[in-house]
Amino acid sequence: MATLSDISVSASINSLSAFLFLVAFAILRLQPMNDRVYFPKWYLKGIRENPSTSGPLVKHFVNLDVRMYLRLLNWVPAALKMPEPELIDHAGLDSAVYIRIYLLGLKIFVPIALLAFGVLLPVNYTGGNFSIMSLNMKDITFGEIDKFSISNVPPASKRLAAHIIMAYVFTFWTCYILYKEYKIVTDMRLNFLASQKRRPDQFTVIVRNVPSDPDESVSEHVEHFFRVNHPGQYLTHKVVYNANKLAKMVDKKKDLKNRLSYYTNKFERRPNKRPTTKTGFWGLWGKKVDAINYYDEEIDKLIKEEKAERERVIGDPEAVVPAAFVSFRSRWGA
């Protein structure tokens, strides 16, 4: 037997959980270490740079500006009020579609809730089935809230027709709104792609699980398949290599470049003192050396190793995996 208190507790828990998730999202959004995760589009456009890392080490990871936390959720009403074209330009198509998903929920469930409260609840409440059952079954218990359920409608009652009709109405309304929304989002996506500069990834797809062929290599097999089945659209392809070691070298080079940039910026702020580092693990121990010269030499050495590893991978047939990037002449073909 459900009570109004049970429903209130459930609604409170769900509402509080949703609010806490929103606050957690907003707090993580302010942290410098998450900046590239939350604002990738701005980094790609070059209109945002890494937050300042001067000061204590903790400022590299945690935002210590109290004023930012006081304006924690100011972006929510601003995002909801922003015109859709401006929002797409500001935050990307995904953000605009994400907000439309929330509005879609309101468009579907608000009319359904109004119909349910206006039609189904009165039909259920006045059904009287619990009162009839209580006369025949002395041990039955029910509360006022239970009278609003379909259980209060007697079996084979004409009142059940209201539920059947409303089920069709709800289904039709949901399908209609979903159809309209899908059409709008599809048009938005096509217009967005048409307005963007052409990029290679718009013309390229990845093909996985290429079947092995004793008479052809993976590259020859992919080319043969697409030239036969998509002769007018196929342009070229690149097979995928197992280059895990090379990928680690690329990541290491990126890390070394970041360290070099850090020490270069440090030297520019204090040109009278050359920065130093230790050659051991994380710079904690080992021989003390000039940091800029050391990382310059390490990067040059790694570039040569990276080039040699790339040539080895490309020349090794065993490094080819059954997958390929296939490029087409048009976005429609892709």
C-alpha positions as CSV (number, residue, x, y, z in Angstrom):
1,M,0.0,0.0,0.0
2,A,1.6,3.2,-1.1
3,T,1.2,6.4,0.9
4,L,1.7,10.1,0.0
5,S,4.7,10.1,2.3
6,D,6.3,7.3,0.3
7,I,5.8,9.2,-2.9
8,S,7.2,12.4,-1.4
9,V,10.3,10.6,-0.1
10,S,10.9,9.0,-3.5
11,A,10.4,12.3,-5.3
12,S,12.7,14.1,-2.9
13,I,15.5,11.5,-3.3
14,N,15.3,11.7,-7.1
15,S,15.2,15.6,-7.1
16,L,18.1,15.8,-4.7
17,S,20.2,13.3,-6.7
18,A,19.6,15.2,-9.9
19,F,20.6,18.5,-8.2
20,L,23.8,17.0,-6.7
21,F,24.8,15.6,-10.1
22,L,24.3,19.1,-11.6
23,V,26.4,20.7,-8.9
24,A,29.1,18.1,-9.3
25,F,29.2,18.8,-13.1
26,A,29.4,22.5,-12.5
27,I,32.2,22.1,-9.9
28,L,34.3,19.8,-12.1
29,R,33.8,22.3,-15.0
30,L,35.7,25.0,-13.0
31,Q,38.8,22.9,-12.3
32,P,41.9,23.7,-14.5
33,M,42.7,20.0,-15.0
34,N,39.3,19.5,-16.7
35,D,39.4,22.5,-18.9
36,R,40.2,20.7,-22.2
37,V,37.4,18.1,-21.4
38,Y,34.7,20.8,-20.9
39,F,35.8,23.3,-23.6
40,P,37.3,21.2,-26.5
41,K,35.6,23.3,-29.1
42,W,37.1,26.5,-27.9
43,Y,40.6,25.0,-27.9
44,L,40.1,23.8,-31.4
45,K,39.1,27.3,-32.5
46,G,42.0,28.8,-30.6
47,I,39.9,31.1,-28.6
48,R,40.8,29.5,-25.2
49,E,44.2,28.6,-23.8
50,N,45.3,26.6,-20.8
51,P,44.5,28.3,-17.5
52,S,47.3,30.1,-15.8
53,T,49.6,27.7,-13.9
54,S,51.6,30.2,-12.0
55,G,51.5,30.1,-8.2
56,P,51.2,27.0,-5.9
57,L,51.1,23.5,-7.4
58,V,47.5,23.0,-6.2
59,K,46.3,25.8,-8.6
60,H,47.3,23.5,-11.5
61,F,44.5,21.2,-10.5
62,V,42.0,23.1,-8.3
63,N,40.3,26.4,-8.9
64,L,40.9,28.5,-5.7
65,D,38.8,31.5,-6.9
66,V,35.9,31.7,-4.5
67,R,34.0,34.1,-6.7
68,M,33.7,31.4,-9.4
69,Y,31.9,29.0,-7.0
70,L,29.4,31.8,-6.1
71,R,28.4,31.9,-9.8
72,L,28.4,28.2,-10.0
73,L,25.1,27.7,-11.9
74,N,24.8,31.0,-13.7
75,W,25.5,29.3,-17.0
76,V,22.3,27.3,-16.8
77,P,19.7,30.1,-17.4
78,A,22.1,31.7,-19.9
79,A,22.2,28.5,-21.9
80,L,18.5,28.1,-21.8
81,K,17.9,31.7,-23.0
82,M,20.5,31.7,-25.7
83,P,19.1,31.5,-29.3
84,E,19.8,28.1,-30.9
85,P,22.1,29.3,-33.7
86,E,24.2,31.3,-31.2
87,L,24.3,28.2,-28.9
88,I,25.5,26.0,-31.7
89,D,28.2,28.5,-32.6
90,H,29.2,28.9,-29.0
91,A,29.1,25.3,-27.7
92,G,28.5,23.1,-30.7
93,L,25.6,21.1,-32.2
94,D,25.7,18.5,-29.4
95,S,25.0,21.0,-26.7
96,A,22.0,22.4,-28.6
97,V,20.6,18.9,-29.2
98,Y,21.2,18.0,-25.5
99,I,19.0,21.0,-24.4
100,R,16.4,20.0,-26.9
101,I,16.2,16.5,-25.3
102,Y,15.1,18.2,-22.0
103,L,12.6,20.3,-23.9
104,L,11.4,17.1,-25.7
105,G,10.7,15.5,-22.3
106,L,8.5,18.5,-21.3
107,K,6.7,18.5,-24.7
108,I,5.9,14.8,-24.2
109,F,5.1,14.5,-20.5
110,V,3.4,17.8,-19.6
111,P,0.4,17.2,-21.9
112,I,0.3,13.5,-20.9
113,A,0.4,14.5,-17.2
114,L,-2.5,17.0,-17.8
115,L,-4.6,14.4,-19.5
116,A,-3.8,11.8,-16.9
117,F,-4.8,14.2,-14.0
118,G,-7.8,15.4,-15.9
119,V,-9.2,12.1,-17.2
120,L,-7.6,9.0,-15.7
121,L,-7.3,10.0,-12.0
122,P,-11.0,11.0,-11.7
123,V,-12.0,7.8,-13.5
124,N,-9.9,5.7,-11.2
125,Y,-10.8,7.6,-8.0
126,T,-14.6,7.2,-8.6
127,G,-14.3,3.5,-9.6
128,G,-15.2,2.2,-6.2
129,N,-13.6,-1.2,-6.6
130,F,-11.7,-1.0,-3.3
131,S,-15.0,-0.2,-1.5
132,I,-16.7,-3.3,-3.1
133,M,-13.7,-5.5,-2.3
134,S,-13.6,-4.3,1.4
135,L,-17.2,-5.5,1.8
136,N,-16.3,-9.0,0.6
137,M,-12.8,-9.2,2.0
138,K,-12.3,-8.0,5.5
139,D,-8.5,-8.2,5.5
140,I,-7.9,-5.9,2.6
141,T,-6.2,-2.6,3.3
142,F,-5.9,0.5,1.1
143,G,-5.2,4.2,1.4
144,E,-6.6,7.3,-0.3
145,I,-3.6,7.3,-2.7
146,D,-4.5,3.8,-3.9
147,K,-7.8,5.0,-5.1
148,F,-6.1,6.9,-7.9
149,S,-4.7,3.7,-9.4
150,I,-6.3,1.5,-12.0
151,S,-6.8,-1.1,-9.3
152,N,-9.8,0.9,-8.1
153,V,-11.6,0.2,-11.4
154,P,-13.8,-2.9,-11.2
155,P,-13.0,-5.8,-13.7
156,A,-14.9,-5.5,-17.0
157,S,-16.0,-2.0,-16.2
158,K,-16.7,0.5,-19.0
159,R,-14.3,2.8,-17.2
160,L,-11.4,0.7,-18.6
161,A,-12.2,2.2,-22.0
162,A,-10.8,5.5,-20.8
163,H,-7.5,3.8,-20.2
164,I,-7.5,2.1,-23.6
165,I,-8.3,5.4,-25.4
166,M,-5.7,7.3,-23.3
167,A,-3.1,4.7,-24.1
168,Y,-3.6,5.3,-27.9
169,V,-3.6,9.0,-27.3
170,F,-0.4,8.9,-25.3
171,T,1.3,6.6,-27.9
172,F,0.2,8.8,-30.8
173,W,1.3,12.0,-29.1
174,T,4.7,10.5,-28.2
175,C,5.4,9.2,-31.7
176,Y,4.2,12.5,-33.2
177,I,6.5,14.6,-31.0
178,L,9.4,12.2,-31.6
179,Y,8.9,12.3,-35.3
180,K,8.9,16.1,-35.4
181,E,11.9,16.4,-33.1
182,Y,13.9,13.8,-35.2
183,K,13.1,15.8,-38.3
184,I,14.2,19.1,-36.7
185,V,17.5,17.6,-35.4
186,T,18.2,15.9,-38.7
187,D,17.8,19.3,-40.5
188,M,20.0,20.9,-37.9
189,R,22.7,18.4,-38.4
190,L,22.6,18.7,-42.2
191,N,22.7,22.5,-42.0
192,F,25.5,22.3,-39.5
193,L,27.6,20.0,-41.7
194,A,26.9,22.2,-44.7
195,S,28.1,25.3,-42.9
196,Q,31.3,23.8,-41.8
197,K,34.6,23.8,-43.7
198,R,35.2,20.4,-45.3
199,R,37.4,18.1,-43.2
200,P,38.9,14.7,-44.0
201,D,37.0,13.0,-41.2
202,Q,33.7,13.9,-42.9
203,F,34.8,11.9,-46.0
204,T,36.3,8.9,-44.1
205,V,35.0,5.9,-42.3
206,I,36.7,3.1,-40.5
207,V,36.1,-0.5,-41.7
208,R,36.7,-3.2,-39.1
209,N,36.9,-7.0,-39.2
210,V,38.2,-7.2,-42.7
211,P,38.1,-10.9,-43.6
212,S,41.4,-12.6,-44.3
213,D,42.1,-13.7,-47.9
214,P,45.0,-16.1,-48.7
215,D,45.4,-14.5,-52.2
216,E,45.3,-10.8,-51.1
217,S,46.7,-8.6,-48.4
218,V,44.4,-6.6,-46.2
219,S,45.1,-3.4,-48.2
220,E,44.5,-5.2,-51.6
221,H,41.3,-6.8,-50.2
222,V,39.9,-3.5,-49.0
223,E,40.7,-1.7,-52.3
224,H,39.2,-4.6,-54.4
225,F,36.0,-4.6,-52.4
226,F,35.3,-0.9,-52.6
227,R,36.3,-0.5,-56.2
228,V,33.8,-3.3,-57.1
229,N,30.9,-2.2,-54.8
230,H,31.4,1.6,-54.7
231,P,33.3,2.5,-57.9
232,G,31.9,6.0,-58.2
233,Q,32.5,7.1,-54.6
234,Y,35.6,5.2,-53.4
235,L,38.7,7.4,-53.4
236,T,41.5,5.8,-51.3
237,H,42.3,3.9,-48.1
238,K,44.8,3.5,-45.4
239,V,45.3,0.2,-43.5
240,V,45.6,0.3,-39.7
241,Y,48.8,-0.8,-38.0
242,N,49.5,-2.2,-34.6
243,A,51.7,0.7,-33.5
244,N,51.4,0.6,-29.7
245,K,55.1,1.3,-29.1
246,L,55.0,4.2,-31.6
247,A,51.9,5.6,-29.8
248,K,53.8,5.5,-26.5
249,M,56.7,7.4,-28.1
250,V,54.3,10.1,-29.4
251,D,52.7,10.5,-26.0
252,K,56.2,10.7,-24.4
253,K,57.2,13.3,-26.9
254,K,54.1,15.3,-26.1
255,D,54.9,15.1,-22.4
256,L,58.5,16.2,-23.0
257,K,57.3,19.2,-25.1
258,N,55.0,20.3,-22.3
259,R,57.8,20.1,-19.8
260,L,60.1,22.1,-22.2
261,S,57.3,24.7,-22.6
262,Y,57.0,24.9,-18.8
263,Y,60.7,25.5,-18.3
264,T,60.9,27.9,-21.2
265,N,58.1,30.0,-19.8
266,K,59.8,29.9,-16.4
267,F,63.1,31.1,-17.9
268,E,61.3,33.9,-19.7
269,R,59.8,35.1,-16.4
270,R,63.2,35.0,-14.7
271,P,65.9,35.3,-17.5
272,N,68.7,35.8,-14.9
273,K,68.4,32.2,-13.8
274,R,68.5,29.1,-16.0
275,P,65.9,26.4,-14.8
276,T,67.4,23.0,-13.8
277,T,66.0,19.5,-13.3
278,K,67.1,16.1,-12.3
279,T,67.4,13.3,-14.8
280,G,65.8,10.6,-12.5
281,F,62.2,9.6,-12.1
282,W,59.8,12.7,-12.3
283,G,62.8,14.9,-11.7
284,L,63.1,13.8,-8.1
285,W,66.6,12.4,-8.2
286,G,69.6,11.9,-10.5
287,K,72.1,14.2,-12.1
288,K,71.2,17.9,-12.0
289,V,71.2,19.4,-15.5
290,D,70.0,22.5,-17.4
291,A,66.3,21.8,-18.0
292,I,65.8,23.5,-21.4
293,N,68.9,21.9,-22.9
294,Y,68.1,18.5,-21.4
295,Y,64.5,18.4,-22.8
296,D,65.6,19.7,-26.1
297,E,68.1,16.8,-26.5
298,E,65.6,14.3,-25.2
299,I,63.0,15.4,-27.8
300,D,65.6,15.3,-30.7
301,K,66.6,11.8,-29.6
302,L,63.0,10.7,-29.4
303,I,62.1,12.1,-32.8
304,K,64.9,9.9,-34.4
305,E,63.6,6.8,-32.5
306,E,60.0,7.6,-33.5
307,K,61.0,7.9,-37.2
308,A,62.8,4.5,-37.0
309,E,59.9,2.8,-35.3
310,R,57.4,4.2,-37.9
311,E,59.5,2.8,-40.7
312,R,59.7,-0.5,-38.9
313,V,56.0,-0.7,-38.4
314,I,55.1,0.3,-42.0
315,G,57.6,-2.3,-43.4
316,D,56.3,-5.2,-41.1
317,P,53.4,-7.1,-42.7
318,E,52.6,-8.6,-39.2
319,A,51.9,-5.2,-37.9
320,V,48.8,-4.8,-40.2
321,V,45.5,-5.3,-38.4
322,P,42.2,-6.3,-40.2
323,A,40.9,-2.7,-40.3
324,A,41.3,0.3,-42.6
325,F,40.3,4.0,-43.0
326,V,38.4,4.3,-46.3
327,S,38.0,7.8,-47.9
328,F,35.3,8.7,-50.4
329,R,34.8,11.4,-52.9
330,S,31.9,13.1,-51.1
331,R,30.3,13.2,-47.7
332,W,27.2,11.5,-49.1
333,G,29.4,8.6,-50.2
334,A,30.9,8.3,-46.7
